[in-house]
Amino acid sequence: MSALAEIEDAVPALRRYAWSLLRHHQDADDLVQDALVHALDFLPRRTRDTELQPWLFAIMHNLFISRWRTARRRLMVSIDAEGADSPVAPAQEWSLAVRDLVRGFDRLAADQRQVLLLVVVEGLQYSDIATILDVPIGTIMSRLSRGRDALRRHMGEQDTLTAHPPLRRVK
């Protein structure tokens, strides 16, 4: 498969990760687009032994961090609560459970949320995530464990989930 085809296949995963970082679809799309432009600019210089998807995630993560630091320096912090609470109550118990899971996920520390998303949703290896986030693999494992534990505690507090089994560890 060509590098361009691999990049195209990675776009949905990049969009999910960007949205988890920014919580705003337009900003997430802008971040993905900028990451893809950077990736295409640096594609000829990329070493062949580097896997493409983790490389793309690392580019996007670094762009996000750079923008966050710039915004913080300029004191341009804004809070966007758009879509925080749905005015329509879910019709089924499972919908309530999913809502509670999303709320619990949103309560996690940003570093735990990032690692959980990359492991559970994107299926990336711990070593790839460590490379993307530029932290030791032990830090990835610690963040994942603390995030899972916090999510379990949150879900245990929800009355609507007593009939469902607890979350199991994903290896």
PyMOL commands that set and color helices and strands:
alter all, ss='L'
color gray80, all
select helices_A, chain A and resi 3-22+25-45+52-73+93-107+110-121+126-133+137-156+159-161
alter helices_A, ss='H'
color red, helices_A
deselect
rebuild
show_as cartoon
